[in-house]
Amino acid sequence: MDRSDLTLEGLSRSRRRLVQGLAGGVLVLGSARRFGWVAAAEPATAGDAGAVLSGTEFNLEIGALAVNFTGQPGIATAVNGRLPAPLLRWREGDAITLRVSNRLAAPSSIHWHGVILPADMDGVPGLSFDGIGPGETYVYRFRVNQSGTYWYHSHSRFQEQTGLYGPIVIEPRRGERHRADREHVVLLSEWTDRDPEHIYRTLKRQSNYFNFGRHTVGDFLNDARRQGWKPTVADRLMWGQMRMDPTDLADVSGYAYTYLMNGTTPAGNWTGLFRRGERVRLRFINGSSMSFFDVRIPGLKLTVVAADGQDVEPVTVDEFRIGTAEVYDVIVEPKEDRAYTIFAQSLDRSGYARGTLAPQPGMQAEVPALDPRSLLTMMDMGMGHNMAGMDMSGMKDMDHGAMDHDARPKGDAMSAPHHAPAEYGPNVDSVAMQPQSRLDDPGVGLRNNGRRVLTYADLHTLGGPIDHRQAGRDIELHLTGHMERYVWSFNGQKFSEAEPLRFNHGERLRLVLVNDSMMNHPIHLHGMWGEVESEKGEFLVRKHTITVQPGQRLAYWVTADALGRWAYHCHLLYHMEAGMFREVHVASSSKEGTRS
């Protein structure tokens, strides 16, 4: 940033450049091969050769790519010279071969997110294979036994943040259940000009560094005028004594990120075409590293027909929240020959990705203003509905072991949480006293906004559960962290401190997740499906990535039908690297269960 950017006008101009980006994002490097880089290509458009690869044999090359999304040249990690990586189209039942060559100077990998396959094909270095060394080629071979929308990404340090991700569409053998006249993949992500290692070190030093929504003196005075001096002081003291921040919605904000739609900045205006009256299927993938998006298309209803690749009973909404690594398929039916804005604002309202549905290229519609930024509540702290007025004077130095962890709201069918001893150690700064299931809660920033917003309670996977047995045992895991230290964990233990979770091959388990932190956590179990349980204990929806809201308690069933060593982690990249990761070891047992 030069000195002209230090003025208010300059800061505003820099902010616009970060939020909206440039119209183009990829540079051509004539001598790229000489440096071990992949030659760059223009951003993918409909019909662009190489943007879509289909069949059963694939050659993928991981390399460096010169990009410029904000006016600041940078180097991305790409596949076949593309960001996002090429769309891979497979067919259910086919045997797939993917030869992945690494042209980087560092080891790399590709994980096929949500695809059920053998452990040695899963692509997690240190667990399922050794990784792909510089100059090496690894051959993935597996049969595709599912259909739907999925994606792929690197599982090597921060390469996903620098661009190594792409979409997958698996065509069902018997054709799509929900008819559409055309379709578009809409992959949401983010770009940063900063070195991800620098972002990580910054978060370790000051976890709220990128939070520009923190309370100011002006906010205090405005609140005091609106609600009175005494309640405002009490509110600030309460949060201060707990060492918590109600504005803590995202670790990395639009201050560092430019949000992308199919690799295109808001200013670039990615466009998907339609003809009036068509049913258009939009396959939304959140391929970001750290961002939740709230998605809507003003003027159009969204009929959700699939979640994480699995068909659901159609449900029509105005808006949906998509957590990192989640996938939703929606069908829209434009009735007019005009442009419609696809608007995906970040959860913390610090920026947005946007594109356009239009009858012809070059059209655009009005871009909505960002919604107001919301604050976390005592409910998001797992403290129930009625704690806002209580005396929190002892919270700062509280004895977590003396807290009433068995307290729970009436009507909650789940058993009370059980906190592990490690949760009272130095890596945990809060525990949820009254976690609630809240499957019908759209989440902070979406409550009572005047729009019909999707919730997990609305999702019902067609065909029922894959396994009708009752769970033979429960495993309760708490999602824990310490914001000041920027340490994330399960049950207060970082990956480096924890033993693997051990599943017996063939058994049916019930995993209970309790979010003791103030952050949303998208939890991903490799190799096996998670089947979310309703508040009545019934099957609800099958997913590969399950978002657990702050202060929420959520249960789901897993059938341990995949032998091997598997990753289980938060899909917020910096949370995973900071310790919210476990190994799951599925081994044969003399008492293997059988499906009914």
DRENMARSE-371045 format. One line per field, with one value per residue (C-alpha): residue number from 1; residue in one letter; y, x negated, z negated. Coordinates in nm, 2 decimals, always signed. Each point is the difference from the previous one (the first is absolute). Layout:
REM residues N
nr: (NUM ...)
rest: (A ...)
yy: (Y ...)
xx: (X ...)
zz: (Z ...)
END
This chain:
REM residues 596
nr: (1 2 3 4 5 6 7 8 9 10 11 12 13 14 15 16 17 18 19 20 21 22 23 24 25 26 27 28 29 30 31 32 33 34 35 36 37 38 39 40 41 42 43 44 45 46 47 48 49 50 51 52 53 54 55 56 57 58 59 60 61 62 63 64 65 66 67 68 69 70 71 72 73 74 75 76 77 78 79 80 81 82 83 84 85 86 87 88 89 90 91 92 93 94 95 96 97 98 99 100 101 102 103 104 105 106 107 108 109 110 111 112 113 114 115 116 117 118 119 120 121 122 123 124 125 126 127 128 129 130 131 132 133 134 135 136 137 138 139 140 141 142 143 144 145 146 147 148 149 150 151 152 153 154 155 156 157 158 159 160 161 162 163 164 165 166 167 168 169 170 171 172 173 174 175 176 177 178 179 180 181 182 183 184 185 186 187 188 189 190 191 192 193 194 195 196 197 198 199 200 201 202 203 204 205 206 207 208 209 210 211 212 213 214 215 216 217 218 219 220 221 222 223 224 225 226 227 228 229 230 231 232 233 234 235 236 237 238 239 240 241 242 243 244 245 246 247 248 249 250 251 252 253 254 255 256 257 258 259 260 261 262 263 264 265 266 267 268 269 270 271 272 273 274 275 276 277 278 279 280 281 282 283 284 285 286 287 288 289 290 291 292 293 294 295 296 297 298 299 300 301 302 303 304 305 306 307 308 309 310 311 312 313 314 315 316 317 318 319 320 321 322 323 324 325 326 327 328 329 330 331 332 333 334 335 336 337 338 339 340 341 342 343 344 345 346 347 348 349 350 351 352 353 354 355 356 357 358 359 360 361 362 363 364 365 366 367 368 369 370 371 372 373 374 375 376 377 378 379 380 381 382 383 384 385 386 387 388 389 390 391 392 393 394 395 396 397 398 399 400 401 402 403 404 405 406 407 408 409 410 411 412 413 414 415 416 417 418 419 420 421 422 423 424 425 426 427 428 429 430 431 432 433 434 435 436 437 438 439 440 441 442 443 444 445 446 447 448 449 450 451 452 453 454 455 456 457 458 459 460 461 462 463 464 465 466 467 468 469 470 471 472 473 474 475 476 477 478 479 480 481 482 483 484 485 486 487 488 489 490 491 492 493 494 495 496 497 498 499 500 501 502 503 504 505 506 507 508 509 510 511 512 513 514 515 516 517 518 519 520 521 522 523 524 525 526 527 528 529 530 531 532 533 534 535 536 537 538 539 540 541 542 543 544 545 546 547 548 549 550 551 552 553 554 555 556 557 558 559 560 561 562 563 564 565 566 567 568 569 570 571 572 573 574 575 576 577 578 579 580 581 582 583 584 585 586 587 588 589 590 591 592 593 594 595 596)
rest: (M D R S D L T L E G L S R S R R R L V Q G L A G G V L V L G S A R R F G W V A A A E P A T A G D A G A V L S G T E F N L E I G A L A V N F T G Q P G I A T A V N G R L P A P L L R W R E G D A I T L R V S N R L A A P S S I H W H G V I L P A D M D G V P G L S F D G I G P G E T Y V Y R F R V N Q S G T Y W Y H S H S R F Q E Q T G L Y G P I V I E P R R G E R H R A D R E H V V L L S E W T D R D P E H I Y R T L K R Q S N Y F N F G R H T V G D F L N D A R R Q G W K P T V A D R L M W G Q M R M D P T D L A D V S G Y A Y T Y L M N G T T P A G N W T G L F R R G E R V R L R F I N G S S M S F F D V R I P G L K L T V V A A D G Q D V E P V T V D E F R I G T A E V Y D V I V E P K E D R A Y T I F A Q S L D R S G Y A R G T L A P Q P G M Q A E V P A L D P R S L L T M M D M G M G H N M A G M D M S G M K D M D H G A M D H D A R P K G D A M S A P H H A P A E Y G P N V D S V A M Q P Q S R L D D P G V G L R N N G R R V L T Y A D L H T L G G P I D H R Q A G R D I E L H L T G H M E R Y V W S F N G Q K F S E A E P L R F N H G E R L R L V L V N D S M M N H P I H L H G M W G E V E S E K G E F L V R K H T I T V Q P G Q R L A Y W V T A D A L G R W A Y H C H L L Y H M E A G M F R E V H V A S S S K E G T R S)
yy: (+0.00 +0.34 +0.32 +0.11 -0.30 +0.13 +0.27 -0.08 +0.02 -0.23 -0.25 +0.00 -0.05 -0.29 -0.15 +0.01 -0.16 -0.29 -0.05 +0.03 -0.10 +0.05 -0.11 -0.25 -0.23 -0.21 +0.11 -0.18 -0.10 -0.06 -0.16 -0.17 -0.35 +0.11 +0.08 -0.32 +0.19 -0.11 +0.23 +0.22 +0.01 +0.25 -0.06 -0.28 +0.08 -0.22 -0.21 +0.08 -0.30 -0.15 +0.16 -0.33 -0.34 -0.31 -0.38 -0.26 +0.10 +0.33 +0.17 +0.28 +0.21 +0.21 +0.31 +0.37 +0.26 +0.38 +0.18 +0.36 +0.04 +0.33 +0.19 -0.19 -0.28 -0.33 -0.37 -0.25 -0.38 -0.14 -0.31 -0.01 +0.38 +0.07 +0.16 -0.15 -0.34 -0.16 -0.13 -0.38 -0.18 -0.37 -0.26 -0.21 -0.36 +0.09 -0.09 +0.32 +0.05 +0.33 +0.06 +0.29 +0.16 +0.24 +0.28 +0.20 +0.02 -0.13 -0.31 +0.00 -0.20 -0.02 -0.11 -0.09 +0.16 -0.20 -0.28 -0.34 -0.20 -0.22 +0.17 -0.01 +0.21 +0.26 +0.24 +0.10 +0.00 -0.18 -0.20 -0.16 +0.05 +0.18 +0.29 +0.09 +0.12 +0.26 -0.15 -0.31 -0.14 -0.18 -0.21 +0.00 -0.29 -0.07 -0.09 +0.28 -0.14 +0.32 +0.30 +0.37 +0.32 -0.02 +0.16 -0.06 +0.19 -0.03 -0.14 +0.13 +0.30 +0.32 -0.10 +0.00 +0.37 +0.08 -0.15 -0.37 -0.10 -0.09 -0.14 -0.35 -0.10 -0.37 -0.09 -0.26 -0.32 +0.03 +0.37 +0.30 -0.03 +0.37 +0.12 +0.31 +0.15 +0.12 +0.02 +0.21 -0.07 +0.29 -0.05 +0.26 +0.07 +0.27 +0.14 +0.18 +0.19 -0.09 -0.31 -0.25 -0.08 +0.37 +0.00 -0.30 +0.16 +0.32 -0.20 -0.17 +0.34 +0.19 -0.21 +0.30 +0.18 -0.03 +0.09 +0.36 -0.03 +0.03 +0.24 +0.35 +0.30 +0.12 -0.33 +0.03 +0.35 -0.10 -0.30 +0.21 +0.25 -0.28 -0.24 +0.20 +0.05 -0.27 -0.29 +0.10 +0.00 -0.33 -0.16 +0.11 -0.11 -0.34 -0.07 +0.14 -0.21 -0.31 +0.11 -0.05 +0.23 +0.00 +0.13 -0.31 -0.15 -0.09 -0.03 +0.14 +0.27 +0.19 +0.22 -0.28 -0.18 +0.06 -0.23 -0.19 -0.17 -0.26 +0.17 +0.34 +0.31 +0.20 +0.26 -0.28 -0.10 -0.37 -0.07 -0.31 +0.00 -0.11 +0.03 +0.13 -0.28 -0.25 -0.20 +0.08 -0.22 +0.19 -0.22 +0.21 -0.11 +0.19 -0.06 +0.27 -0.05 +0.21 +0.15 -0.06 +0.16 +0.10 -0.05 +0.14 +0.11 +0.30 -0.05 -0.38 -0.28 -0.27 -0.36 -0.21 -0.35 -0.14 +0.04 -0.12 -0.20 -0.18 +0.06 +0.16 +0.07 +0.33 +0.30 +0.35 +0.29 +0.35 -0.05 -0.26 +0.00 -0.22 -0.09 -0.06 -0.33 -0.04 -0.05 +0.09 -0.05 +0.24 +0.04 +0.34 +0.09 +0.35 +0.13 +0.32 +0.09 +0.20 -0.04 -0.14 +0.05 -0.31 +0.16 -0.18 +0.22 -0.11 -0.09 +0.30 +0.23 +0.12 -0.08 -0.21 -0.21 +0.07 -0.11 +0.02 -0.22 +0.17 -0.08 +0.13 +0.09 +0.36 +0.05 +0.06 +0.08 +0.22 -0.14 +0.01 +0.18 -0.21 -0.09 +0.16 -0.18 -0.20 -0.07 -0.33 -0.06 -0.19 -0.28 -0.02 -0.03 -0.31 +0.18 -0.03 +0.28 +0.16 +0.09 +0.35 +0.17 -0.23 +0.11 -0.12 +0.15 -0.33 -0.12 +0.13 -0.23 -0.26 -0.36 -0.18 -0.32 +0.15 +0.12 -0.17 -0.20 -0.22 +0.29 -0.01 +0.16 -0.17 -0.20 -0.09 -0.37 -0.04 -0.10 +0.26 +0.07 -0.17 +0.21 -0.17 +0.10 +0.15 +0.26 +0.17 +0.04 +0.29 -0.07 +0.07 +0.35 -0.09 -0.29 -0.01 -0.02 -0.05 -0.12 -0.05 -0.19 +0.30 -0.18 +0.25 +0.30 +0.16 +0.15 +0.34 +0.27 -0.19 -0.01 +0.19 +0.18 -0.01 -0.27 -0.37 -0.15 -0.37 -0.19 -0.36 -0.07 +0.06 -0.26 -0.36 -0.24 -0.21 -0.38 +0.00 -0.09 -0.23 -0.22 -0.06 -0.14 +0.19 +0.13 -0.24 +0.28 +0.37 +0.21 +0.36 +0.25 +0.37 +0.26 +0.21 +0.28 +0.29 +0.32 +0.19 -0.28 -0.10 -0.37 -0.22 -0.35 -0.29 -0.04 +0.24 -0.20 +0.10 -0.26 -0.03 -0.09 -0.24 -0.37 -0.11 -0.07 -0.37 -0.14 -0.37 -0.10 -0.04 +0.16 +0.27 +0.30 +0.32 +0.30 +0.29 +0.33 +0.28 +0.34 +0.17 +0.28 +0.32 -0.10 -0.21 -0.32 -0.20 -0.35 -0.25 -0.38 -0.15 -0.33 -0.04 +0.18 +0.18 -0.03 +0.29 -0.09 +0.22 +0.12 -0.30 -0.24 -0.07 +0.00 +0.35 +0.06 -0.17 +0.22 -0.02 +0.34 +0.10 +0.35 +0.03 +0.35 +0.18 -0.15 -0.28 -0.37 -0.22 -0.38 -0.21 -0.37 -0.16 -0.35 -0.09 -0.19 +0.13 -0.17 +0.22 +0.32 +0.31 +0.37 +0.16 +0.38 +0.35 +0.11 +0.36 -0.04 +0.20 -0.18 -0.33 +0.10 +0.14 -0.33 -0.08 -0.33 -0.36 -0.33 -0.26 -0.36 -0.25 -0.36 -0.34 -0.14 -0.35 +0.15 +0.17 +0.12 -0.06 +0.23 -0.08)
xx: (+0.00 -0.15 +0.04 +0.30 +0.18 -0.05 +0.26 +0.37 +0.07 -0.29 +0.11 +0.35 -0.14 -0.21 +0.30 +0.21 -0.28 -0.02 +0.38 +0.08 -0.34 -0.09 +0.19 -0.28 -0.19 -0.25 -0.33 -0.17 -0.36 -0.18 -0.31 +0.20 -0.13 -0.36 +0.09 +0.20 +0.33 +0.30 +0.07 +0.30 +0.34 +0.28 +0.28 +0.23 +0.31 +0.27 -0.14 -0.36 -0.22 -0.16 +0.25 +0.19 -0.16 +0.22 -0.04 -0.19 -0.37 -0.13 -0.34 -0.03 -0.30 -0.06 -0.21 -0.04 +0.21 -0.04 +0.32 +0.11 +0.34 -0.05 -0.27 -0.27 -0.17 -0.02 -0.07 +0.28 -0.01 +0.21 +0.09 -0.07 -0.06 +0.35 +0.15 +0.24 -0.13 +0.18 +0.35 -0.02 +0.31 +0.02 +0.28 +0.14 -0.13 -0.31 -0.36 -0.20 -0.37 -0.16 -0.37 -0.10 -0.35 -0.16 -0.20 -0.04 -0.32 +0.19 +0.20 +0.37 +0.32 +0.36 +0.29 +0.33 +0.24 +0.31 -0.09 +0.02 -0.31 -0.28 -0.22 -0.32 +0.19 +0.12 -0.30 -0.09 -0.38 -0.12 +0.32 +0.11 -0.32 -0.33 +0.10 -0.12 -0.36 -0.15 -0.02 +0.20 +0.32 +0.26 +0.27 +0.34 +0.22 +0.35 +0.35 +0.27 +0.29 +0.20 +0.13 +0.04 -0.21 -0.33 -0.34 -0.38 -0.28 -0.34 -0.06 -0.35 -0.06 +0.16 +0.01 +0.37 -0.01 -0.22 +0.23 -0.02 +0.37 +0.25 +0.36 +0.12 +0.33 +0.09 +0.28 +0.25 +0.02 +0.38 +0.02 +0.07 +0.30 +0.07 +0.04 -0.19 -0.05 -0.35 -0.24 -0.29 -0.26 -0.04 -0.32 -0.05 -0.35 -0.23 -0.34 -0.25 -0.31 -0.16 -0.21 +0.23 -0.30 +0.00 +0.38 -0.04 -0.29 +0.21 +0.29 -0.23 -0.13 +0.34 +0.30 +0.23 -0.24 +0.23 +0.32 +0.08 +0.35 -0.11 +0.18 -0.12 +0.06 +0.25 +0.19 +0.00 +0.15 +0.26 +0.10 +0.02 +0.23 +0.22 +0.03 -0.13 -0.33 +0.03 +0.10 -0.27 -0.27 +0.13 -0.01 -0.36 -0.11 +0.16 -0.18 -0.32 +0.00 +0.05 -0.28 +0.23 +0.09 +0.36 -0.14 -0.22 +0.17 -0.29 -0.37 -0.10 +0.21 +0.04 -0.29 -0.22 +0.23 +0.14 +0.30 +0.03 +0.27 -0.14 -0.34 +0.14 +0.01 +0.32 -0.12 -0.06 +0.36 +0.01 +0.31 +0.21 +0.24 +0.37 +0.31 +0.31 +0.22 -0.28 -0.06 -0.37 -0.19 -0.27 -0.25 -0.14 -0.33 -0.17 -0.37 -0.13 -0.25 +0.15 +0.33 +0.37 +0.23 +0.37 +0.13 +0.31 +0.11 +0.23 +0.31 -0.02 +0.11 -0.26 +0.12 -0.26 -0.01 -0.33 -0.23 -0.36 +0.08 +0.30 +0.35 +0.24 +0.37 +0.03 +0.03 +0.04 -0.18 -0.12 -0.34 -0.24 -0.32 -0.28 -0.28 -0.35 -0.01 +0.38 +0.18 +0.36 +0.18 +0.29 +0.24 +0.11 +0.26 -0.06 +0.33 -0.14 -0.26 -0.21 -0.31 +0.00 -0.28 -0.14 -0.10 -0.21 -0.09 -0.25 +0.14 -0.18 +0.13 -0.35 +0.04 +0.17 -0.03 +0.24 +0.09 +0.29 +0.26 +0.09 +0.15 -0.32 -0.35 -0.08 +0.32 +0.01 +0.26 -0.02 -0.23 +0.17 -0.16 -0.16 +0.23 -0.08 -0.26 +0.16 -0.14 -0.03 +0.24 +0.00 +0.18 -0.30 -0.22 +0.20 +0.15 +0.36 +0.26 +0.02 -0.35 -0.05 +0.10 -0.19 -0.30 -0.31 -0.25 -0.16 -0.04 -0.35 -0.17 +0.28 -0.06 +0.12 +0.02 +0.26 +0.23 +0.34 -0.08 +0.30 +0.25 +0.20 +0.31 +0.33 +0.11 -0.35 +0.02 -0.38 -0.19 -0.20 -0.36 -0.29 -0.32 -0.34 -0.26 -0.22 +0.27 -0.09 -0.36 -0.19 +0.12 +0.37 +0.14 +0.38 +0.24 +0.37 +0.22 +0.33 -0.07 +0.31 +0.07 +0.15 +0.03 +0.27 -0.23 -0.14 -0.28 -0.14 +0.08 +0.28 +0.26 +0.32 -0.14 +0.33 -0.12 +0.07 -0.33 -0.10 -0.08 -0.12 +0.35 +0.13 -0.22 +0.12 -0.21 +0.20 -0.01 -0.06 -0.32 -0.26 +0.00 +0.32 -0.17 +0.00 -0.34 -0.19 -0.19 -0.03 -0.31 +0.03 -0.25 -0.03 -0.11 -0.24 -0.24 -0.19 +0.03 -0.28 -0.25 +0.17 +0.01 +0.28 +0.08 +0.24 +0.07 -0.28 -0.27 -0.18 -0.07 -0.36 +0.12 +0.29 +0.03 +0.19 +0.37 +0.05 +0.30 +0.07 +0.06 +0.36 +0.13 +0.27 -0.10 +0.17 -0.24 +0.11 -0.16 +0.02 -0.13 -0.16 -0.14 +0.15 -0.09 +0.19 -0.19 +0.06 -0.11 -0.10 -0.05 -0.19 +0.11 +0.34 +0.34 +0.15 +0.37 +0.14 +0.25 +0.31 +0.09 +0.24 -0.28 +0.11 -0.21 -0.01 -0.27 -0.31 -0.31 -0.38 -0.05 +0.21 +0.00 +0.03 +0.11 -0.14 +0.16 +0.17 +0.02 +0.05 +0.00 -0.04 -0.05 -0.29 -0.05 -0.36 -0.01 -0.34 -0.32 -0.30 -0.13 +0.23 -0.02 +0.27 -0.02 +0.14 -0.01 -0.10 -0.36 -0.17 +0.21 -0.11 -0.37 +0.04 +0.10 +0.37 -0.08 +0.02 -0.09 +0.27 -0.12 +0.25 -0.13 +0.15 +0.16 +0.11 +0.35 +0.06 +0.35 +0.21 +0.24 +0.37)
zz: (+0.00 +0.10 -0.20 +0.20 -0.14 -0.36 +0.05 -0.07 +0.37 +0.07 -0.27 +0.15 +0.35 -0.13 -0.17 +0.32 +0.19 -0.25 -0.02 +0.37 +0.15 +0.36 +0.31 +0.09 -0.23 +0.20 +0.16 +0.29 -0.06 +0.32 -0.17 -0.27 +0.07 -0.06 -0.36 -0.06 +0.03 +0.20 +0.29 -0.09 +0.18 +0.00 -0.25 +0.10 +0.19 +0.15 +0.28 -0.10 +0.10 -0.31 -0.25 +0.00 +0.00 +0.04 +0.05 -0.21 +0.06 -0.13 +0.00 -0.26 -0.04 -0.32 +0.05 -0.07 +0.18 +0.02 -0.10 -0.07 -0.17 -0.18 +0.19 -0.19 +0.20 -0.18 +0.05 -0.04 -0.02 +0.29 +0.19 +0.38 -0.02 -0.13 -0.31 -0.09 +0.13 +0.29 -0.06 +0.00 +0.13 -0.10 +0.04 -0.28 +0.03 +0.21 -0.11 +0.00 +0.04 -0.08 +0.05 -0.21 +0.07 -0.24 +0.17 -0.32 -0.21 -0.30 -0.06 +0.09 +0.00 +0.11 -0.21 +0.17 -0.25 -0.08 +0.24 -0.17 +0.10 -0.14 -0.26 +0.21 +0.27 -0.25 +0.04 -0.35 -0.05 -0.31 -0.03 +0.33 +0.20 -0.01 +0.22 +0.35 +0.00 +0.23 +0.35 -0.10 +0.14 -0.21 +0.16 -0.16 +0.10 -0.14 +0.10 -0.03 -0.20 -0.04 +0.19 -0.06 -0.06 -0.17 +0.01 -0.03 -0.17 -0.14 -0.35 -0.02 -0.24 +0.15 +0.37 +0.00 -0.11 +0.29 +0.26 +0.02 +0.01 +0.27 +0.05 +0.07 +0.16 +0.00 +0.23 -0.13 +0.19 +0.03 +0.06 -0.22 -0.23 +0.03 +0.36 +0.11 +0.35 -0.07 -0.29 -0.14 -0.26 -0.24 -0.20 -0.28 -0.14 -0.10 +0.11 -0.22 +0.11 -0.34 -0.05 -0.19 -0.23 -0.09 -0.06 -0.23 -0.20 -0.03 -0.14 -0.25 -0.12 +0.01 +0.08 +0.06 +0.23 +0.31 -0.19 +0.09 -0.14 -0.37 -0.23 +0.00 -0.24 +0.26 -0.02 -0.38 +0.01 +0.26 -0.20 -0.32 +0.18 +0.13 -0.30 -0.29 -0.18 -0.26 +0.23 +0.25 -0.27 -0.14 +0.35 +0.06 -0.35 +0.05 +0.33 -0.14 -0.31 +0.22 +0.22 +0.29 +0.30 +0.14 +0.33 +0.05 +0.30 +0.23 -0.06 +0.35 +0.15 +0.32 -0.12 +0.12 +0.24 +0.34 +0.04 +0.33 +0.20 +0.23 -0.03 +0.09 -0.22 -0.05 +0.25 +0.25 -0.02 +0.09 +0.21 +0.05 +0.29 +0.01 +0.22 -0.15 -0.14 -0.04 -0.31 -0.09 -0.24 -0.20 -0.17 -0.29 -0.15 -0.28 +0.09 -0.23 -0.27 -0.28 +0.12 -0.05 +0.26 -0.01 +0.35 +0.17 +0.35 -0.04 +0.21 +0.01 -0.24 -0.06 -0.01 -0.18 +0.15 -0.13 -0.30 +0.02 +0.31 -0.15 +0.14 -0.25 -0.01 +0.19 -0.23 +0.13 -0.17 +0.06 -0.15 -0.14 -0.19 +0.14 -0.24 +0.12 +0.20 +0.01 +0.33 +0.10 +0.33 +0.07 +0.29 +0.11 +0.27 +0.14 +0.15 +0.15 +0.26 -0.24 -0.21 -0.36 -0.25 -0.18 -0.33 -0.25 -0.30 -0.26 -0.35 -0.16 +0.28 +0.09 +0.37 +0.26 +0.31 +0.28 +0.35 +0.23 +0.16 +0.33 +0.35 +0.16 -0.09 -0.12 -0.20 -0.37 -0.27 -0.31 -0.27 -0.34 -0.29 -0.26 -0.29 -0.34 -0.20 -0.29 -0.34 -0.18 -0.29 -0.33 +0.20 +0.23 -0.31 -0.10 -0.29 +0.08 +0.06 -0.33 -0.11 +0.15 -0.33 -0.24 -0.20 +0.18 -0.24 -0.08 +0.36 +0.07 -0.26 -0.02 -0.10 +0.31 -0.19 -0.24 +0.28 +0.04 +0.32 -0.05 +0.03 +0.32 +0.13 -0.04 +0.31 +0.11 +0.07 -0.01 -0.32 -0.18 +0.11 -0.17 +0.01 +0.01 -0.25 +0.27 +0.07 -0.32 +0.11 +0.16 +0.35 -0.07 -0.08 -0.02 -0.04 +0.09 -0.31 +0.18 +0.36 +0.20 +0.32 +0.19 +0.33 +0.11 -0.08 +0.32 -0.20 -0.11 +0.26 +0.16 -0.28 +0.07 +0.30 +0.19 +0.24 +0.00 -0.09 +0.02 -0.32 -0.06 -0.12 +0.35 +0.16 +0.04 +0.20 +0.23 -0.05 -0.37 -0.18 +0.16 -0.32 -0.20 -0.31 -0.32 -0.11 -0.22 -0.18 -0.04 +0.04 -0.13 +0.13 -0.10 +0.24 -0.20 +0.04 -0.16 +0.21 -0.16 +0.05 +0.33 -0.09 +0.13 -0.11 -0.08 -0.37 -0.09 +0.18 +0.31 +0.26 -0.12 -0.35 +0.09 +0.06 +0.31 -0.02 +0.04 +0.19 +0.04 +0.36 +0.07 -0.32 -0.01 -0.21 -0.12 -0.01 -0.22 +0.07 -0.26 +0.11 -0.30 +0.21 +0.15 +0.36 +0.25 +0.08 +0.32 -0.11 +0.27 -0.05 +0.29 +0.15 -0.16 +0.00 -0.29 -0.05 -0.20 -0.27 -0.06 -0.35 -0.02 +0.07 +0.36 +0.32 +0.16 +0.26 +0.13 +0.04 +0.03 -0.18 -0.30 -0.13 -0.38 -0.11 -0.31 -0.31 +0.20 -0.08 +0.31 +0.04 +0.30 +0.09 +0.17 +0.14 -0.02 +0.33 +0.12 -0.12 -0.05 -0.15 +0.07 -0.07 -0.22 -0.03 +0.01 +0.36 -0.09 +0.12 -0.27 -0.27 +0.14 +0.00 -0.35 -0.14 +0.07 +0.17 -0.10 +0.16 +0.02 +0.02 +0.13 -0.07 +0.02 -0.31 -0.10 -0.06 +0.33 +0.05 +0.31 +0.16 -0.01)
END
